[in-house]
């Protein structure tokens, strides 16, 4: 493992690239048929 430090500018750029609420939909599509 490693330690990563993000500056305020890093966090601002991440928020700009992927703002909260920008994604939608299921995290895992229906996988009920797997391992049956």
PyMOL Python script that loads the backbone (N, CA, C, O; Angstrom):
from pymol import cmd

cmd.read_pdbstr("""\
ATOM      1  N   UNK A   1       0.846  -1.179   0.000  1.00  0.00           N
ATOM      2  CA  UNK A   1       0.000   0.000   0.000  1.00  0.00           C
ATOM      3  C   UNK A   1       0.886   1.235   0.000  1.00  0.00           C
ATOM      4  O   UNK A   1       2.057   1.199   0.380  1.00  0.00           O
ATOM      5  N   UNK A   2       0.292   2.306  -0.433  1.00  0.00           N
ATOM      6  CA  UNK A   2       1.022   3.568  -0.463  1.00  0.00           C
ATOM      7  C   UNK A   2       0.123   4.676   0.039  1.00  0.00           C
ATOM      8  O   UNK A   2      -1.099   4.533   0.088  1.00  0.00           O
ATOM      9  N   UNK A   3       0.730   5.756   0.402  1.00  0.00           N
ATOM     10  CA  UNK A   3      -0.039   6.911   0.874  1.00  0.00           C
ATOM     11  C   UNK A   3      -0.055   7.954  -0.237  1.00  0.00           C
ATOM     12  O   UNK A   3       0.986   8.321  -0.782  1.00  0.00           O
ATOM     13  N   UNK A   4      -1.242   8.417  -0.557  1.00  0.00           N
ATOM     14  CA  UNK A   4      -1.397   9.430  -1.601  1.00  0.00           C
ATOM     15  C   UNK A   4      -1.973  10.680  -0.962  1.00  0.00           C
ATOM     16  O   UNK A   4      -2.966  10.626  -0.237  1.00  0.00           O
ATOM     17  N   UNK A   5      -1.348  11.779  -1.237  1.00  0.00           N
ATOM     18  CA  UNK A   5      -1.846  13.062  -0.719  1.00  0.00           C
ATOM     19  C   UNK A   5      -2.325  13.906  -1.894  1.00  0.00           C
ATOM     20  O   UNK A   5      -1.596  14.119  -2.863  1.00  0.00           O
ATOM     21  N   UNK A   6      -3.550  14.377  -1.791  1.00  0.00           N
ATOM     22  CA  UNK A   6      -4.126  15.218  -2.837  1.00  0.00           C
ATOM     23  C   UNK A   6      -4.228  16.645  -2.326  1.00  0.00           C
ATOM     24  O   UNK A   6      -4.704  16.895  -1.219  1.00  0.00           O
ATOM     25  N   UNK A   7      -3.775  17.566  -3.148  1.00  0.00           N
ATOM     26  CA  UNK A   7      -3.873  18.979  -2.788  1.00  0.00           C
ATOM     27  C   UNK A   7      -5.303  19.463  -3.028  1.00  0.00           C
ATOM     28  O   UNK A   7      -6.110  18.768  -3.644  1.00  0.00           O
ATOM     29  N   UNK A   8      -5.598  20.647  -2.540  1.00  0.00           N
ATOM     30  CA  UNK A   8      -6.911  21.239  -2.798  1.00  0.00           C
ATOM     31  C   UNK A   8      -7.141  21.384  -4.302  1.00  0.00           C
ATOM     32  O   UNK A   8      -8.259  21.196  -4.783  1.00  0.00           O
ATOM     33  N   UNK A   9      -6.083  21.718  -5.039  1.00  0.00           N
ATOM     34  CA  UNK A   9      -6.186  21.853  -6.498  1.00  0.00           C
ATOM     35  C   UNK A   9      -6.474  20.499  -7.136  1.00  0.00           C
ATOM     36  O   UNK A   9      -7.289  20.414  -8.055  1.00  0.00           O
ATOM     37  N   UNK A  10      -5.823  19.445  -6.668  1.00  0.00           N
ATOM     38  CA  UNK A  10      -6.097  18.098  -7.177  1.00  0.00           C
ATOM     39  C   UNK A  10      -7.567  17.747  -6.978  1.00  0.00           C
ATOM     40  O   UNK A  10      -8.224  17.261  -7.899  1.00  0.00           O
ATOM     41  N   UNK A  11      -8.076  17.992  -5.784  1.00  0.00           N
ATOM     42  CA  UNK A  11      -9.475  17.675  -5.479  1.00  0.00           C
ATOM     43  C   UNK A  11     -10.431  18.501  -6.329  1.00  0.00           C
ATOM     44  O   UNK A  11     -11.459  17.996  -6.781  1.00  0.00           O
ATOM     45  N   UNK A  12     -10.096  19.771  -6.546  1.00  0.00           N
ATOM     46  CA  UNK A  12     -10.934  20.636  -7.382  1.00  0.00           C
ATOM     47  C   UNK A  12     -10.992  20.091  -8.803  1.00  0.00           C
ATOM     48  O   UNK A  12     -12.059  20.052  -9.415  1.00  0.00           O
ATOM     49  N   UNK A  13      -9.849  19.674  -9.325  1.00  0.00           N
ATOM     50  CA  UNK A  13      -9.804  19.149 -10.688  1.00  0.00           C
ATOM     51  C   UNK A  13     -10.564  17.834 -10.806  1.00  0.00           C
ATOM     52  O   UNK A  13     -11.218  17.586 -11.819  1.00  0.00           O
ATOM     53  N   UNK A  14     -10.485  16.989  -9.782  1.00  0.00           N
ATOM     54  CA  UNK A  14     -11.257  15.743  -9.792  1.00  0.00           C
ATOM     55  C   UNK A  14     -12.753  16.032  -9.767  1.00  0.00           C
ATOM     56  O   UNK A  14     -13.521  15.405 -10.497  1.00  0.00           O
ATOM     57  N   UNK A  15     -13.168  16.978  -8.928  1.00  0.00           N
ATOM     58  CA  UNK A  15     -14.586  17.354  -8.869  1.00  0.00           C
ATOM     59  C   UNK A  15     -15.058  17.928 -10.201  1.00  0.00           C
ATOM     60  O   UNK A  15     -16.196  17.701 -10.614  1.00  0.00           O
ATOM     61  N   UNK A  16     -14.191  18.664 -10.863  1.00  0.00           N
ATOM     62  CA  UNK A  16     -14.539  19.240 -12.160  1.00  0.00           C
ATOM     63  C   UNK A  16     -14.676  18.142 -13.221  1.00  0.00           C
ATOM     64  O   UNK A  16     -15.577  18.196 -14.058  1.00  0.00           O
ATOM     65  N   UNK A  17     -13.800  17.167 -13.185  1.00  0.00           N
ATOM     66  CA  UNK A  17     -13.816  16.088 -14.176  1.00  0.00           C
ATOM     67  C   UNK A  17     -14.958  15.109 -13.947  1.00  0.00           C
ATOM     68  O   UNK A  17     -15.522  14.577 -14.903  1.00  0.00           O
ATOM     69  N   UNK A  18     -15.301  14.870 -12.684  1.00  0.00           N
ATOM     70  CA  UNK A  18     -16.354  13.900 -12.350  1.00  0.00           C
ATOM     71  C   UNK A  18     -17.164  14.436 -11.175  1.00  0.00           C
ATOM     72  O   UNK A  18     -16.995  13.980 -10.045  1.00  0.00           O
ATOM     73  N   UNK A  19     -18.048  15.408 -11.438  1.00  0.00           N
ATOM     74  CA  UNK A  19     -18.821  16.000 -10.347  1.00  0.00           C
ATOM     75  C   UNK A  19     -19.769  14.992  -9.700  1.00  0.00           C
ATOM     76  O   UNK A  19     -20.220  14.038 -10.335  1.00  0.00           O
ATOM     77  N   UNK A  20     -20.055  15.227  -8.431  1.00  0.00           N
ATOM     78  CA  UNK A  20     -20.998  14.370  -7.702  1.00  0.00           C
ATOM     79  C   UNK A  20     -22.328  14.337  -8.448  1.00  0.00           C
ATOM     80  O   UNK A  20     -22.823  15.380  -8.874  1.00  0.00           O
ATOM     81  N   UNK A  21     -22.905  13.158  -8.608  1.00  0.00           N
ATOM     82  CA  UNK A  21     -24.183  13.016  -9.290  1.00  0.00           C
ATOM     83  C   UNK A  21     -24.080  12.898 -10.802  1.00  0.00           C
ATOM     84  O   UNK A  21     -25.099  12.784 -11.483  1.00  0.00           O
ATOM     85  N   UNK A  22     -22.862  12.925 -11.337  1.00  0.00           N
ATOM     86  CA  UNK A  22     -22.695  12.873 -12.793  1.00  0.00           C
ATOM     87  C   UNK A  22     -22.931  11.477 -13.357  1.00  0.00           C
ATOM     88  O   UNK A  22     -23.192  11.325 -14.550  1.00  0.00           O
ATOM     89  N   UNK A  23     -22.843  10.481 -12.525  1.00  0.00           N
ATOM     90  CA  UNK A  23     -23.056   9.114 -12.995  1.00  0.00           C
ATOM     91  C   UNK A  23     -24.450   8.648 -12.621  1.00  0.00           C
ATOM     92  O   UNK A  23     -25.052   9.147 -11.671  1.00  0.00           O
ATOM     93  N   UNK A  24     -24.949   7.696 -13.370  1.00  0.00           N
ATOM     94  CA  UNK A  24     -26.286   7.169 -13.094  1.00  0.00           C
ATOM     95  C   UNK A  24     -26.332   5.712 -13.507  1.00  0.00           C
ATOM     96  O   UNK A  24     -25.537   5.259 -14.331  1.00  0.00           O
ATOM     97  N   UNK A  25     -27.262   4.992 -12.932  1.00  0.00           N
ATOM     98  CA  UNK A  25     -27.453   3.599 -13.316  1.00  0.00           C
ATOM     99  C   UNK A  25     -26.956   2.646 -12.255  1.00  0.00           C
ATOM    100  O   UNK A  25     -26.387   3.045 -11.239  1.00  0.00           O
ATOM    101  N   UNK A  26     -27.188   1.376 -12.523  1.00  0.00           N
ATOM    102  CA  UNK A  26     -26.767   0.338 -11.599  1.00  0.00           C
ATOM    103  C   UNK A  26     -25.256   0.194 -11.611  1.00  0.00           C
ATOM    104  O   UNK A  26     -24.612   0.270 -12.657  1.00  0.00           O
ATOM    105  N   UNK A  27     -24.716  -0.012 -10.437  1.00  0.00           N
ATOM    106  CA  UNK A  27     -23.280  -0.249 -10.355  1.00  0.00           C
ATOM    107  C   UNK A  27     -22.934  -1.599 -10.966  1.00  0.00           C
ATOM    108  O   UNK A  27     -21.946  -1.732 -11.688  1.00  0.00           O
ATOM    109  N   UNK A  28     -23.749  -2.589 -10.672  1.00  0.00           N
ATOM    110  CA  UNK A  28     -23.555  -3.928 -11.221  1.00  0.00           C
ATOM    111  C   UNK A  28     -24.823  -4.313 -11.961  1.00  0.00           C
ATOM    112  O   UNK A  28     -25.873  -4.469 -11.338  1.00  0.00           O
ATOM    113  N   UNK A  29     -24.750  -4.471 -13.280  1.00  0.00           N
ATOM    114  CA  UNK A  29     -25.932  -4.909 -14.014  1.00  0.00           C
ATOM    115  C   UNK A  29     -26.412  -6.262 -13.475  1.00  0.00           C
ATOM    116  O   UNK A  29     -25.684  -6.932 -12.743  1.00  0.00           O
ATOM    117  N   UNK A  30     -27.582  -6.642 -13.822  1.00  0.00           N
ATOM    118  CA  UNK A  30     -28.166  -7.893 -13.326  1.00  0.00           C
ATOM    119  C   UNK A  30     -27.212  -9.059 -13.560  1.00  0.00           C
ATOM    120  O   UNK A  30     -26.918  -9.423 -14.698  1.00  0.00           O
ATOM    121  N   UNK A  31     -26.741  -9.629 -12.470  1.00  0.00           N
ATOM    122  CA  UNK A  31     -25.810 -10.757 -12.535  1.00  0.00           C
ATOM    123  C   UNK A  31     -26.406 -11.980 -11.847  1.00  0.00           C
ATOM    124  O   UNK A  31     -25.670 -12.851 -11.383  1.00  0.00           O
ATOM    125  N   UNK A  32     -27.735 -12.049 -11.780  1.00  0.00           N
ATOM    126  CA  UNK A  32     -28.388 -13.131 -11.048  1.00  0.00           C
ATOM    127  C   UNK A  32     -28.138 -14.501 -11.667  1.00  0.00           C
ATOM    128  O   UNK A  32     -28.283 -15.513 -10.980  1.00  0.00           O
ATOM    129  N   UNK A  33     -27.770 -14.564 -12.934  1.00  0.00           N
ATOM    130  CA  UNK A  33     -27.551 -15.849 -13.583  1.00  0.00           C
ATOM    131  C   UNK A  33     -26.141 -16.405 -13.411  1.00  0.00           C
ATOM    132  O   UNK A  33     -25.862 -17.525 -13.840  1.00  0.00           O
ATOM    133  N   UNK A  34     -25.264 -15.649 -12.801  1.00  0.00           N
ATOM    134  CA  UNK A  34     -23.875 -16.079 -12.647  1.00  0.00           C
ATOM    135  C   UNK A  34     -23.727 -17.029 -11.462  1.00  0.00           C
ATOM    136  O   UNK A  34     -24.371 -16.852 -10.427  1.00  0.00           O
ATOM    137  N   UNK A  35     -22.881 -18.027 -11.625  1.00  0.00           N
ATOM    138  CA  UNK A  35     -22.591 -19.023 -10.577  1.00  0.00           C
ATOM    139  C   UNK A  35     -23.835 -19.769 -10.117  1.00  0.00           C
ATOM    140  O   UNK A  35     -23.988 -20.033  -8.925  1.00  0.00           O
ATOM    141  N   UNK A  36     -24.718 -20.108 -11.034  1.00  0.00           N
ATOM    142  CA  UNK A  36     -25.925 -20.864 -10.680  1.00  0.00           C
ATOM    143  C   UNK A  36     -25.732 -22.293 -11.020  1.00  0.00           C
ATOM    144  O   UNK A  36     -26.631 -23.105 -10.802  1.00  0.00           O
TER     145      UNK A  36
END
""", "prot")
cmd.dss("prot")
cmd.show_as("cartoon", "prot")
cmd.util.cbc("prot")
cmd.orient("prot")
